[in-house]
C-alpha cells in the first residue's frame, strides 16, 4: 500500500495511492516493464483515496472516506513530518571510497533537522552565499510506525511503517571545512522526501537511481548496503528513542555530484516511485 500526504486547496490530507506508479528505477520487483519505459512514467493515471484517520494512529481509526482525487490534481507533500531524521554516512563501499574514506566498522550516525524536509516538486535552495558545492545523495528512507527503543534485529520489521525516497542534500565544501556535518546537512530544503510511503516492499535488493536533468548519476542496489536495515535500526534505537513518523536515511551509493540552479534532480527506487525536485539559488 502506498500512503501519500497531499493538499487539496489549503487542506492537508492523507490517502492511499491507487494505480501503477512505475518509476525510472526499473522493474526487478515487477513494478514496471524496463528502465527505458519507466522513464516516461507520470502520475497522470493515478488516484488517491482519502483517509479519514492519521496513518500513524490506531488501525481502527484509519478508514477511507470515499473521496478520490486524480494525483495530477492534488499537491503531493512530504509524506511525513518527522520529529527527527537520523542518517547513516558511508554505508556503500564505493561511495565511501569516492570521497577518500574507508567504510566505518560501525554505522556512522548523524542527524538532519526536521526543518530540512520538503516534498515532491518543492525547490532545493542552494545557500549560494555560504556554499559553492551542493551535492545530491539519493537514498532509501525508512519511516517508523511505532515508538521504539532497543529494538533487536529480529523485531525490526515490527517497527517499520514503510519506505520512501530521499535526497540527503549536502553542502560538500562545508562538510569538509567544518569537521562535523550539522551545517552541511542541515540547511532548509536539504531533505526532500517522497513521493509517498510504500508499506509493503522487500527492500533487500531494489534498484536506486539518481538522475540530474535526465542524466543518470547514481545506479546501484540496496543489496550493496554495508550495514543492512536490521543492523541500522537496532544500532540507532540502542542510542535514542524513535517516535512514530521518524525517518532513517540508509546511506547513498557512489556517484554523488554537484547541483546548480536550474537543475532537476530525481531519486527513483524500484517498487516505490520517483522523487523529483528542482534546484534554485537563495537569491
C-alpha positions in Angstrom: 0.0 0.0 0.0 1.2 3.5 -0.9 0.3 6.2 1.6 0.5 9.8 0.5 0.2 13.1 2.3 -1.4 15.7 0.0 -3.1 19.1 -0.2 -6.4 19.9 -1.7 -6.5 23.7 -1.7 -5.3 24.6 1.8 -6.4 21.3 3.4 -3.8 18.7 4.2 -4.9 15.1 4.0 -3.6 11.5 3.8 -4.7 8.9 1.3 -4.0 5.6 -0.4 -2.5 5.9 -3.9 -4.2 3.7 -6.4 -2.8 2.7 -9.8 0.6 1.6 -11.0 3.3 4.3 -10.4 6.1 2.7 -12.4 9.3 4.7 -11.8 12.6 5.0 -13.6 14.3 2.6 -11.2 13.3 -0.4 -13.3 11.2 -3.4 -12.7 13.0 -6.2 -11.0 10.2 -6.4 -8.4 7.6 -6.4 -11.1 6.7 -2.8 -10.7 7.2 -1.8 -14.4 8.5 -3.1 -17.7 12.0 -1.8 -18.1 14.1 1.2 -17.2 13.6 3.0 -20.5 9.8 2.5 -20.5 9.6 3.5 -16.8 11.5 6.8 -17.5 8.4 8.1 -19.3 6.0 7.3 -16.5 4.0 10.0 -14.8 1.3 10.1 -12.1 -1.3 11.1 -14.6 -3.2 7.8 -14.3 -3.1 7.6 -10.5 -5.7 8.4 -8.0 -5.5 9.0 -4.2 -8.3 7.7 -2.0 -8.7 10.0 1.0 -8.3 8.5 4.5 -10.3 9.7 7.5 -7.6 8.9 10.0 -4.0 9.5 10.5 -1.9 6.7 9.2 0.2 6.6 12.4 -2.8 6.3 14.6 -4.6 3.2 15.8 -5.6 1.0 12.8 -9.2 1.1 13.8 -9.3 4.9 13.2 -8.0 4.6 9.7 -10.6 4.3 7.0 -11.4 5.6 3.6 -13.8 8.5 3.3 -14.9 7.5 -0.2 -13.4 10.7 -1.7 -10.9 10.2 -4.5 -8.8 12.6 -6.5 -6.5 12.3 -9.5 -3.0 12.6 -8.2 -2.3 15.1 -11.0 -4.9 17.4 -9.5 -3.5 17.5 -5.9 -0.3 18.7 -4.5 1.8 15.9 -3.1 3.6 16.9 0.1 6.4 15.2 2.0 4.7 12.0 3.1 5.7 12.5 6.8 6.9 15.3 9.0 9.3 13.6 11.4 10.5 14.8 14.8 14.0 13.9 13.6 15.8 12.5 10.7 18.6 10.0 11.6 21.0 9.4 8.8 23.8 7.0 8.1 27.1 8.0 6.4 29.4 5.9 4.2 27.1 2.9 4.1 28.1 1.9 0.5 31.7 0.9 -0.1 32.2 2.7 -3.4 30.7 6.0 -2.1 33.0 6.0 0.9 36.0 5.5 -1.3 34.9 8.1 -3.9 35.2 10.7 -1.1 38.6 9.3 0.1 37.2 7.4 3.1 37.2 3.8 4.2 33.8 2.5 5.4 33.3 2.6 9.2 33.3 -0.6 11.2 30.0 0.5 12.8 27.2 2.6 11.3 28.1 6.3 11.2 25.2 8.3 12.6 24.3 11.9 12.0 21.1 14.0 12.3 19.3 16.3 10.0 16.7 18.7 11.4 13.0 18.3 10.7 13.1 21.8 9.1 15.2 20.4 6.2 12.2 18.3 4.9 10.5 19.3 1.7 8.2 17.3 -0.6 8.0 16.3 -4.3 8.3 19.2 -6.7 9.5 21.6 -4.0 12.7 23.6 -4.6 16.0 22.6 -3.2 17.5 26.0 -2.3 21.3 26.2 -2.6 22.8 28.6 0.1 25.0 30.1 -2.6 26.3 32.8 -0.3 27.7 30.2 2.1 28.5 27.2 -0.1 29.9 26.7 -3.5 29.3 23.0 -3.8 25.9 21.4 -3.0 25.6 17.7 -3.8 22.7 15.3 -4.3 22.7 12.0 -2.5 19.9 9.6 -3.4 18.9 7.3 -0.6 16.3 4.7 0.6 14.5 6.1 3.7 12.8 4.1 6.4 9.7 5.6 8.0 9.0 4.3 11.5 5.4 3.5 12.6 5.9 2.9 16.3 7.6 4.5 19.3 10.6 2.2 20.0 13.9 1.8 21.8 16.5 -1.0 21.9 14.9 -3.0 19.0 16.6 -6.4 18.5 17.4 -7.2 14.8 14.8 -9.9 14.7 12.0 -7.5 15.6 12.9 -4.6 13.3 10.1 -5.3 10.8 7.6 -4.7 13.7 8.6 -1.0 14.0 8.9 -0.1 10.3 5.8 1.6 8.8 7.3 1.7 5.2 9.8 3.2 2.9 10.2 6.3 0.7 12.7 8.0 -1.5 15.1 10.6 0.0 17.7 13.1 -1.1 20.4 13.8 1.5 21.4 17.1 0.1 24.8 18.1 1.3 27.0 21.3 1.2 30.1 19.3 0.4 32.6 22.2 0.9 31.1 23.0 4.4 31.2 19.3 5.3 34.9 19.3 4.6 35.7 22.6 6.3 33.6 22.2 9.4 34.9 18.8 10.5 31.3 17.8 11.5 28.2 17.6 9.4 25.4 19.6 11.1 25.7 22.7 9.0 26.4 20.9 5.7 23.5 18.6 6.1 21.1 20.9 7.9 20.0 23.7 5.6 16.3 24.2 5.0 15.2 22.2 1.9 18.1 19.7 2.3 15.9 16.6 2.9 13.4 16.0 0.1 11.2 13.0 0.9 8.5 11.3 -1.3 6.6 10.9 -3.3 4.7 8.6 -0.8 5.4 5.8 1.7 5.3 2.2 0.4 4.3 -0.1 3.3 4.7 -3.5 1.6 8.1 -3.9 0.0 11.1 -6.2 0.3 14.0 -3.7 0.1 16.9 -6.2 0.4 17.7 -5.8 -3.3 16.0 -2.9 -5.0 17.5 -0.6 -7.6 18.2 3.0 -6.7 18.9 5.6 -9.4 19.5 9.3 -9.2 19.3 11.5 -12.4 20.1 15.1 -12.9 18.5 16.7 -15.9 17.6 13.1 -17.1 21.3 12.0 -16.9 21.9 9.0 -14.7 24.4 9.8 -12.0 23.8 7.0 -9.4 22.7 3.5 -10.3 23.0 0.9 -7.5 21.1 -1.6 -5.4 20.3 -1.7 -1.7 21.9 -5.2 -1.7 25.2 -3.3 -1.5 24.4 -1.6 1.8 27.4 -2.3 4.1 25.1 -2.4 7.2 21.7 -3.8 6.4 18.4 -2.4 7.6 18.0 -4.7 10.6 21.5 -3.7 11.8 20.9 0.0 11.3 17.6 0.1 13.1 18.9 -1.9 16.0 22.0 0.2 16.2 20.2 3.6 16.1 17.5 2.5 18.6 20.2 1.5 21.1 21.1 5.2 21.1 17.8 7.1 21.0 14.1 6.7 21.3 12.4 6.7 17.9 8.9 8.3 17.6 6.2 7.3 15.0 6.9 9.1 11.8 10.7 9.5 12.4 12.9 8.8 9.4 16.1 6.9 8.9 18.2 7.5 5.8 20.2 4.4 5.0 23.1 5.9 3.0 23.9 6.8 -0.5 25.7 4.9 -3.3 28.6 6.1 -5.4 28.1 8.8 -8.0 27.2 11.8 -5.9 27.8 15.2 -7.5 27.0 18.9 -7.6 23.7 20.6 -8.3 23.3 24.1 -9.8 20.4 26.4 -10.1 18.1 25.3 -12.8 18.8 21.6 -12.4 16.1 19.0 -11.9 17.1 16.0 -9.7 15.2 12.8 -9.4 15.7 9.9 -7.0 13.9 6.7 -8.0 13.6 3.5 -6.1 12.3 0.3 -7.6 8.9 -0.6 -6.1 8.4 2.8 -4.5 8.4 5.6 -7.2 10.3 8.8 -8.1 11.0 11.9 -6.1 11.8 14.9 -8.2 12.9 18.4 -7.2 14.1 21.5 -8.9 17.1 23.5 -7.8 17.3 27.2 -7.2 19.7 29.6 -5.5 18.9 31.5 -2.4 18.8 34.9 -4.2 
